[in-house]
Amino acid sequence: MLSIRLTRIGKKHHPEYRVIICEKARDPWGKALEILGHINPHTSPRKITLKADRIKYWIANGAQCTNTVWNMLIDEKVVEGEKRKSFKISKKRQAKIDEKNAKELEKKKELEEKAKAEAEAKKAEEKAKAEAEAEAKKAAEAEEKAKAEEKSQESDSEKKEESK
């Protein structure tokens, strides 16, 4: 199977890349069927020169692109489609990630339940406080009425004494 991929060229600590087509099993630094372009990532913006017609030709004839090359071709609008993930996670690592996410989800649920319980407790406390204030207000009103009645009785008794 043919593969369109990158091969590293350039100096030490200053890589440049070629986009090549070769057999998938063949060493990418070995002989390529064709050079399809160059990439210099050190320039700003990075310099990419591609032979779009040749790339389309090879893809039409069944060549597969690596994920990195595919995403780059989409960015350069040579091909259309969706980008691919450029990394793969092993089953063992994915299981660990899923386990970690499950623990985080459990903690989140516990925190939500705790917050909900605290909110309910706060509402109950506020309700009890409001009831206590209402009772205190009623008691104060009752005291005021009792004092008013007492005063009115005292004034009535004083009026009776004066009239006598």
C-alpha positions in Angstrom: 0.0 0.0 0.0 1.3 3.5 -0.9 1.5 6.1 1.8 1.9 9.9 1.6 4.0 10.9 4.5 6.7 13.2 5.8 10.4 12.6 5.9 12.8 14.7 7.8 15.6 16.5 6.1 17.7 19.5 7.1 20.4 20.2 9.6 20.6 19.1 13.2 18.2 21.0 15.4 16.8 22.7 12.3 14.5 20.2 10.6 12.7 20.6 7.3 10.4 18.1 5.9 9.5 16.6 2.5 6.1 15.2 1.6 6.8 12.0 -0.2 5.0 8.9 -1.5 6.4 5.5 -0.9 5.5 2.0 0.2 4.1 2.0 3.7 6.5 -0.7 4.9 9.5 1.1 3.4 11.9 3.3 5.4 10.8 7.0 5.0 14.5 8.0 4.7 15.0 5.6 1.8 14.1 6.0 -1.8 10.7 7.5 -2.5 8.5 7.1 -5.5 8.0 10.9 -5.8 8.6 14.0 -3.8 5.2 15.9 -3.5 6.3 19.0 -1.6 8.4 20.7 1.1 7.7 22.1 4.5 9.8 24.6 6.4 8.3 25.0 9.9 10.9 27.6 11.1 9.7 30.4 8.9 6.9 32.6 10.0 4.4 31.8 8.6 5.6 28.3 7.9 6.5 27.8 4.2 4.7 24.9 2.6 5.0 24.1 -1.1 2.9 21.2 -2.4 2.2 19.7 -5.8 -1.6 19.6 -5.4 -2.3 17.9 -8.7 0.1 15.1 -8.0 -1.2 14.6 -4.4 -4.8 14.4 -5.8 -3.6 11.9 -8.4 -2.0 9.6 -5.9 -5.0 9.8 -3.5 -7.3 9.0 -6.4 -5.1 5.9 -7.2 -5.5 4.6 -3.6 -2.6 6.2 -1.7 -3.3 6.8 2.0 -2.1 9.9 3.9 -0.8 9.8 7.4 -2.9 11.8 9.9 -0.4 14.6 10.1 -0.2 15.0 6.3 -4.0 14.7 5.9 -4.6 17.5 8.4 -2.0 19.6 6.7 -3.6 19.0 3.3 -7.0 20.1 4.7 -5.4 23.3 6.2 -3.9 24.0 2.8 -7.2 23.2 1.1 -5.7 20.6 -1.2 -8.3 18.0 -0.1 -11.7 18.3 1.6 -12.9 16.4 4.6 -12.6 16.2 8.4 -9.4 16.3 10.3 -8.2 13.1 11.9 -6.8 12.7 15.4 -3.1 12.5 15.1 -2.5 10.3 18.1 -3.8 6.9 19.3 -4.4 5.9 22.8 -3.8 2.3 23.9 -6.7 0.3 25.4 -4.9 0.2 28.8 -4.4 4.0 28.8 -8.0 4.6 27.7 -9.2 2.4 30.5 -7.2 4.5 33.0 -8.6 7.7 31.5 -12.2 6.3 31.7 -11.6 5.3 35.3 -10.3 8.7 36.2 -13.3 10.4 34.5 -15.7 8.1 36.3 -14.1 9.1 39.7 -14.3 12.7 38.8 -17.9 12.3 37.8 -18.7 10.6 41.1 -17.0 13.4 43.1 -18.9 16.0 41.1 -22.2 14.2 41.9 -21.3 14.0 45.6 -20.5 17.7 45.6 -23.8 18.5 43.9 -25.7 16.3 46.4 -23.9 17.9 49.3 -24.6 21.4 47.9 -28.2 20.5 47.4 -28.5 19.1 51.0 -26.8 22.3 52.3 -29.2 24.4 50.3 -32.2 22.5 51.7 -30.8 22.8 55.2 -30.4 26.6 54.6 -33.9 26.9 53.4 -35.3 24.9 56.3 -33.2 27.1 58.7 -34.5 30.3 57.0 -38.1 29.0 57.2 -37.6 28.2 60.9 -36.1 31.6 61.5 -39.0 33.3 59.6 -41.5 31.3 61.7 -39.7 32.3 64.9 -39.7 35.9 63.8 -43.4 35.7 63.0 -44.1 34.2 66.5 -42.0 36.9 68.1 -43.9 39.5 66.2 -47.2 38.0 67.3 -46.0 37.9 70.9 -44.9 41.5 70.7 -48.2 42.5 69.2 -50.0 40.6 72.0 -47.9 42.4 74.6 -48.7 45.7 73.0 -52.4 44.9 73.0 -52.2 43.8 76.6 -50.4 47.0 77.6 -52.9 49.0 75.6 -55.8 47.3 77.3 -54.1 47.8 80.7 -53.6 51.4 80.0 -57.2 51.7 78.8 -58.4 49.9 82.0 -56.2 52.2 84.1 -57.6 55.3 82.3 -61.1 53.9 82.7 -60.6 53.3 86.4 -59.1 56.8 86.8 -62.1 58.3 85.0 -64.4 56.4 87.3 -62.6 57.6 90.4 -62.6 61.2 89.1 -66.3 61.0 88.4 -67.0 59.8 92.0 
